[in-house]
Structure formats: C-alpha cells, structure tokens
C-alpha cells in the first residue's frame, strides 16, 4: 500500500493538538490563571474534566466504528470546527454549570468525531515498517504544536498583563486571558479548513473502509489479547498524563513561582513532549518498540516516587527540574508508543477504528476519575502533602501499566 504524502502527517499533527487546545492545553499551561479567572476550586475544575470523560468514554466506543465507515479527513475537520465554536462560550467565563455542559460538549466533538479517525489515519501513514515513526512523530509533533501555542499564549497573556502580574485584578486577568482564548479559536478554525481541503491520502478509500460494522467483527477484535492489554496500559499511562495538568500548579504553590513563571514551566513540560516523541519516532522502529513502551512506564514510576518523596522544595531547583524531566519523558514516550504497538499485537488495519474505540472505552476512563481524585487530594490536604498523595497515585498506576507492558512485550515482540 502506498504511503500518504508527508503533509498528510503534518496536518494530522496540527489537528491532533489544535482540537485539544481549549479543553486541555490552556488549563494545563495556565492552571493557576484558569482557577482564578473562572473562580474554580481544584475539585470544581476536576468535575469539569469528569463531565468531559463521562461523554468521551461512550464516544470512544461509538465513534470507533464511525472511523471505519467514513474518510478521516471529513470527520476531523468537522470536529475541529465544532470544538472551536465551543470556545466562544468559554471566552464568556460562564457559570460552573455552563462550563460543565461545555466540557460535555467538547467530550463529544473531540472524541466521537475525532479520536479514532486520527489514530487510523496515523496507522495508515506508518504502513508496514514505520509505525513507531508515525506515532512518535504524531505525538511529538502534537507536543511541539502545544508548546508553540503555549509560548504564544504566554506571550499574549504577559504582554497584556504587563509587569504587574501579582497585583492584577480579576477583571484584568479575565480580559488578558480572553485574548488567549480567541487566538485559539482562530487557529482551530484555520486548521479545520486545511484538513478538509488538503489532508488526502492518495489511497483508494475503499481499501481502508468497510460498508458496515458487524457484531462478529467486534467479537473478533475482543478476542485479541493485545486489545485487553492495551486497555490496561493506556489506562495507567493516561493517569500519568492527566497528572501533568498539575505540574504548573505545583510550581506555583510548592516552588513559589508566580503565574507567568508557572506558565513558563508548563510550556517547558510541553516542550518535552515533542522532544521525546520525535526522538522515539526516530529510533524505536530499529529496536523493540514494545520494550520501549515498558521502559517509558518505568520512568513514570521513578518520577512519581521522586515527587511523592517530599524532598522537592523551593530550594531544590535541580531536583525539581530532574523530576519534571522524568515525568515528561516517561508520560510522553508512553503516549507516543501505546498505539504504535497495534501492528505488533496483530490488530487488523481495516478494523483499527473499532479496536481503538473498544480499547479507549477502558483506557481513557481517567478522564472521569483522575481530575476529581487529585482535586480531592489537593483541596483536602493543602500544600505539599496533597501533591505527595497525587504522585503516589501516579507511581501505583505506572507500576501496574509497566507489568502489562512487559507481558505485551513477551507475548508479541518475538512472535511476529
């Protein structure tokens, strides 16, 4: 099968991060600011993420077969436009109830119409020999997109706020952050236009689509051991990814960084994502991709234990830097690899969407429970103690994920 052109992957990368800028990238980089301008507690913003997850989880399952029926290009473009429209409500600083409803809406637009088509299109670009490169470049490129937008957002926010960040009123912070939101809306809409008109694979779509999804096809996918193992691996790795949301807040509350400095730290974490993803994409196809997945989760264990130890305080800058680097490399390497091992696990290309939907039904449940869980710890135990509980949670999930990844490696790496 002919490999799609390079710009096909480029548009996948741009759309793959653009669709998540509003619901996740901004709250991750600007978490202290978002809590302030929306007047939210940690539990309240966690509940918004839970509403997103409650809608997203069935959307994974239902949207998976959709990706096996319709061209990815059209589904992805529609998802981008619908997500951008939600940003108009976001910029109005709605009530908590309206914000929760908005996150539910985003759970539909970013998952039902988008997620499985993106994964299937990436697997298509990777072909028979470049799955690691395809998924590594996808997640690394998405990270670079998020990092660059993070820099743009921090620049816009700091430019409008000026030097009096600490003394700014709530209204001044809201006005400055609104400019960041509107910039995101424009970018998402433009990427959608590019995808609709230019993301064409050059492959006969009949080769990668089915006329209908049958119960027997779903049963055949569920019989694959790789599907069940990936459910566990992705669930555990995704808990780690969700916990990166609070790293900038940790910098603000424990390391005593101001809002701009903590946002800069969040942007640095975003930088680790492209660096890790691109490096992984360049090397894993030459080695054992499933073993690299196992090693990425081991890094998450080490990072979680380091944060949870309580030794990271304002005077231990270098230890903090090492811990942030470890958690970034571990989490982002796992994200770059866990769908890249589908071919090793003998999951048919034509049923990729269905398999992704079934795997994601379990794998992305942290969208429901992770936010409220770490929000509870942070509100119940103010200060460093709450963060220690959160990072012990990361360590435990990473250990379970590492065990599942090692089993996957032993089952499939040498049996292809």
C-alpha positions in Angstrom: 0.0 0.0 0.0 1.4 3.4 -1.0 2.3 5.7 1.9 0.4 9.0 2.0 2.5 12.2 1.5 4.4 14.0 4.3 1.9 16.9 4.5 -0.8 14.3 5.4 1.0 13.6 8.6 1.7 17.3 9.2 -2.0 18.1 9.0 -2.7 15.2 11.4 -0.2 16.6 13.8 -1.7 20.1 13.7 -5.3 18.9 14.0 -4.3 16.4 16.7 -3.3 19.1 19.1 -5.4 22.0 17.9 -8.6 20.1 18.8 -7.5 19.9 22.5 -6.1 23.4 23.0 -9.3 24.8 24.5 -10.3 22.0 26.9 -6.9 20.8 28.0 -3.8 22.7 26.7 -4.8 26.1 28.2 -5.9 24.7 31.6 -2.6 22.7 31.7 -0.3 25.6 30.9 -2.4 28.3 32.7 -3.8 26.2 35.5 -3.4 28.9 38.3 -4.8 31.5 36.0 -7.7 29.4 34.9 -8.6 28.6 38.5 -8.6 32.4 39.2 -10.4 33.8 36.2 -13.2 31.1 36.2 -13.3 31.3 40.1 -12.9 27.5 40.4 -11.6 25.2 43.1 -9.4 22.1 42.3 -12.4 19.9 42.7 -14.7 22.0 40.5 -12.3 22.0 37.6 -11.8 18.3 38.2 -15.5 17.8 37.9 -15.5 19.6 34.5 -12.9 17.1 33.3 -15.1 14.3 34.7 -18.1 15.6 32.7 -15.9 15.6 29.6 -14.9 12.0 30.4 -18.4 10.8 31.0 -19.3 12.0 27.5 -16.0 10.9 26.0 -15.9 7.3 27.1 -19.1 6.2 25.3 -18.0 8.5 22.4 -14.8 6.4 22.1 -16.9 3.3 21.7 -19.5 4.7 19.3 -17.0 6.8 17.3 -14.6 3.9 16.6 -16.8 2.2 14.1 -17.6 5.6 12.5 -13.9 5.8 11.6 -14.1 2.5 9.7 -17.0 3.8 7.7 -16.2 7.4 6.7 -13.0 9.2 5.5 -10.9 10.5 8.4 -10.4 13.9 6.7 -14.1 14.9 6.9 -14.6 13.7 10.4 -11.5 15.5 11.7 -12.4 18.8 10.0 -16.0 18.8 11.4 -14.7 18.0 14.9 -12.3 21.0 14.7 -14.9 23.5 13.7 -17.4 22.3 16.3 -14.8 22.4 19.0 -13.8 26.0 18.1 -17.4 27.1 18.3 -17.4 26.0 22.0 -14.6 28.4 22.6 -17.0 31.3 22.2 -18.8 30.2 25.4 -15.5 29.5 27.1 -14.4 33.1 26.5 -17.5 34.5 28.2 -16.5 33.0 31.6 -19.7 31.1 32.1 -21.2 29.7 35.3 -19.9 26.4 36.7 -22.9 24.6 35.3 -22.5 26.1 31.9 -18.8 25.3 32.0 -19.5 21.7 32.9 -22.0 21.5 30.0 -19.4 22.9 27.7 -16.9 20.3 28.7 -19.5 17.6 28.0 -20.0 19.1 24.5 -16.2 19.0 24.0 -16.2 15.4 25.1 -18.4 14.7 22.1 -16.7 16.9 19.5 -13.1 15.9 20.3 -13.7 12.2 20.7 -16.8 10.9 18.8 -15.8 12.7 15.6 -12.0 12.9 16.0 -10.1 10.4 18.1 -10.4 7.1 16.1 -10.1 8.8 12.7 -6.8 10.4 13.9 -5.4 7.0 15.1 -6.5 5.2 12.0 -5.0 7.9 9.7 -1.7 7.7 11.6 -1.5 4.0 11.3 -2.2 4.3 7.6 0.7 6.7 7.2 3.0 4.4 9.1 2.4 1.5 6.8 4.2 -1.8 7.4 7.5 -0.6 8.6 7.1 2.9 10.2 4.5 2.5 13.0 6.9 3.8 15.6 7.9 6.8 13.5 4.3 7.6 12.6 3.0 7.6 16.2 6.2 9.1 17.6 6.1 12.0 15.1 2.4 12.4 15.7 2.7 12.8 19.5 6.0 14.6 19.3 4.5 17.0 16.6 1.4 17.5 18.7 3.6 18.3 21.6 5.5 20.8 19.5 2.3 22.4 18.4 1.1 22.6 22.0 4.5 24.0 23.1 4.4 26.7 20.4 0.9 27.6 21.2 1.8 27.7 24.9 4.6 30.2 24.1 2.2 32.2 22.0 -0.4 32.1 24.8 2.2 33.1 27.5 3.5 35.9 25.2 -0.1 37.3 24.7 -1.0 37.0 28.3 2.2 38.5 29.7 2.1 41.3 27.0 -1.4 42.4 28.0 -0.8 41.9 31.8 2.5 43.8 31.8 4.8 43.7 34.8 2.1 44.0 37.4 1.0 40.3 37.3 0.8 39.8 41.0 -1.4 43.0 41.5 -3.8 42.4 38.6 -7.5 42.4 39.4 -9.8 39.6 38.4 -11.3 41.6 35.6 -7.8 42.4 34.2 -6.8 38.8 34.3 -10.0 37.8 32.5 -9.5 40.4 29.8 -6.0 39.2 29.2 -6.9 35.5 29.1 -9.8 36.2 26.7 -7.2 37.2 24.1 -5.5 33.8 24.5 -8.9 32.0 24.1 -9.8 33.9 20.9 -6.4 33.3 19.4 -7.0 29.5 20.0 -10.4 29.7 18.3 -9.0 31.3 15.1 -6.1 28.7 15.0 -8.5 25.7 15.4 -10.9 27.0 12.6 -8.0 27.5 10.2 -6.6 24.1 10.8 -10.0 22.6 10.1 -10.1 24.3 6.7 -6.6 23.0 5.8 -7.6 19.4 6.8 -10.8 19.5 4.8 -9.2 20.6 1.6 -5.7 19.1 1.7 -5.5 16.0 4.0 -5.9 13.4 1.2 -4.0 10.2 1.4 -3.9 9.3 -2.3 -5.1 5.8 -1.4 -8.4 4.3 -2.6 -10.6 4.8 0.4 -12.4 1.5 -0.2 -9.2 -0.3 0.8 -9.4 1.2 4.4 -13.2 1.4 4.9 -15.9 -1.1 5.5 -19.6 -1.0 4.4 -20.8 -1.8 7.9 -19.5 -3.0 11.3 -21.0 -6.4 12.3 -21.2 -8.0 15.7 -18.9 -10.7 14.6 -16.2 -8.2 13.7 -16.4 -6.7 17.2 -16.2 -10.1 18.7 -13.1 -10.9 16.7 -11.4 -7.7 17.9 -12.3 -8.5 21.6 -10.7 -12.0 21.2 -7.3 -10.4 20.7 -5.1 -10.4 23.9 -3.4 -7.2 22.6 -6.7 -5.3 22.9 -7.2 -6.2 26.6 -3.5 -5.5 27.5 -3.7 -2.1 25.7 -6.8 -1.2 27.7 -4.7 -1.6 30.9 -1.5 0.0 29.6 -3.3 3.1 28.2 -5.4 3.5 31.4 -2.3 3.5 33.6 -0.3 5.7 31.2 -3.2 8.2 30.9 -3.4 8.7 34.6 0.2 9.9 34.4 -0.7 12.2 31.5 -3.6 13.7 33.4 -1.4 14.4 36.4 0.9 16.5 34.3 -2.0 19.0 34.4 -1.0 20.0 38.0 2.8 20.4 37.4 2.5 24.1 36.8 0.2 24.4 39.9 2.9 22.5 41.9 5.4 25.1 40.7 3.1 27.9 41.8 2.1 26.5 45.3 5.1 24.5 46.3 8.0 26.0 44.4 6.5 29.5 44.9 6.6 30.5 41.2 4.3 33.4 40.1 1.6 32.9 37.4 3.9 33.8 34.5 6.8 31.6 35.8 4.5 28.6 36.4 3.0 29.0 32.9 6.6 29.0 31.6 7.2 25.8 33.5 4.0 24.4 31.9 5.3 25.4 28.5 8.7 23.7 29.2 6.7 20.5 30.0 5.0 20.9 26.6 8.5 21.2 25.0 9.5 17.8 26.5 6.6 16.2 24.6 7.9 17.0 21.0 11.5 16.3 22.0 10.5 12.9 23.4 8.1 12.0 20.7 10.4 12.9 17.8 13.3 11.0 19.4 11.1 8.0 20.0 9.9 8.2 16.4 13.4 8.2 15.0 14.8 5.2 16.9 12.1 2.7 18.0 11.4 1.1 14.6 15.1 0.0 14.7 14.6 -1.7 18.1 11.9 -3.4 20.0 9.0 -1.0 20.2 7.1 -2.9 22.9 10.1 -2.9 25.2 10.5 0.8 24.8 6.8 1.1 25.9 7.7 -0.8 29.1 10.7 1.4 29.8 8.6 4.6 29.4 6.3 3.4 32.3 9.4 2.6 34.4 10.4 6.3 34.0 6.9 7.3 35.2 7.4 5.1 38.3 10.7 6.9 39.1 9.3 10.3 38.5 6.2 9.7 40.7 8.3 8.3 43.6 10.6 11.4 43.4 7.7 13.9 43.6 6.0 11.8 46.3 9.1 11.6 48.5 8.6 15.2 49.7 12.2 16.1 49.0 11.3 18.7 46.3 11.0 22.1 48.0 11.7 25.7 46.8 15.5 25.3 47.5 15.9 22.1 45.4 15.6 23.6 42.0 17.7 21.0 40.2 15.9 18.0 41.9 12.6 19.6 40.7 14.0 20.0 37.2 15.0 16.3 37.1 11.6 15.2 38.4 9.8 17.3 35.8 12.0 16.0 33.0 11.5 12.4 34.1 7.7 12.6 34.3 7.6 14.4 30.9 9.8 11.9 29.1 8.1 8.9 30.7 4.5 10.1 30.1 5.1 11.4 26.6 7.1 8.3 25.5 4.3 6.1 26.6 1.7 8.2 24.7 3.9 8.1 21.6 4.1 4.3 21.7 1.0 2.7 23.0 -1.0 2.9 19.8 2.2 2.3 17.8 2.3 -1.4 19.0 -1.1 -2.3 17.5 0.5 -3.9 14.5 2.7 -6.0 16.7 -0.4 -7.1 18.5 -1.9 -8.3 15.2 -4.9 -5.8 15.2 -6.2 -5.6 11.5 -5.8 -2.2 9.9 -9.3 -2.2 8.4 -10.8 -2.6 11.9 -8.5 -0.1 13.6 -11.3 2.3 14.4 -13.4 -0.4 16.1 -10.3 -1.6 18.1 -9.4 1.9 19.1 -13.0 2.5 20.3 -13.0 -0.6 22.4 -9.5 0.0 23.9 -10.3 3.6 24.6 -13.6 2.7 26.4 -11.4 1.5 29.3 -8.1 3.2 28.6 -9.4 6.7 28.8 -11.6 6.4 31.9 -9.1 8.6 33.8 -10.9 11.4 32.1 -13.7 10.6 34.5 -11.9 9.9 37.8 -8.4 11.4 37.7 -9.4 15.1 37.9 -11.7 14.7 40.9 -9.2 12.3 42.6 -6.3 14.7 42.5 -8.6 17.6 43.1 -9.8 15.9 46.3 -6.2 15.4 47.5 -5.2 18.9 46.7 -8.2 20.5 48.4 -8.3 18.1 51.4 -4.6 18.3 52.1 -3.3 21.8 51.2 0.3 22.2 50.5 2.9 19.6 49.6 1.1 16.8 51.4 -1.7 16.8 48.9 0.7 16.6 46.0 2.5 13.7 47.6 -0.7 11.7 47.6 -1.3 12.6 44.0 2.1 11.4 42.9 1.9 8.2 44.9 -1.3 7.6 42.8 0.9 8.1 39.7 3.5 5.7 41.0 1.0 2.9 41.7 -0.8 3.2 38.3 2.5 3.3 36.5 3.7 0.1 38.2 0.5 -1.7 37.0 1.0 -0.4 33.5 4.6 -1.4 33.4 3.6 -5.0 34.3 1.0 -5.1 31.5 3.5 -3.6 29.0 6.1 -6.3 30.0 3.5 -9.0 29.3 2.7 -7.4 25.9 6.5 -7.4 25.1 6.9 -11.1 26.0 3.7 -12.1 24.1 4.2 -10.2 20.8 7.7 -8.8 20.3 9.3 -12.1 19.3 6.2 -13.8 17.8 5.7 -11.7 14.6 
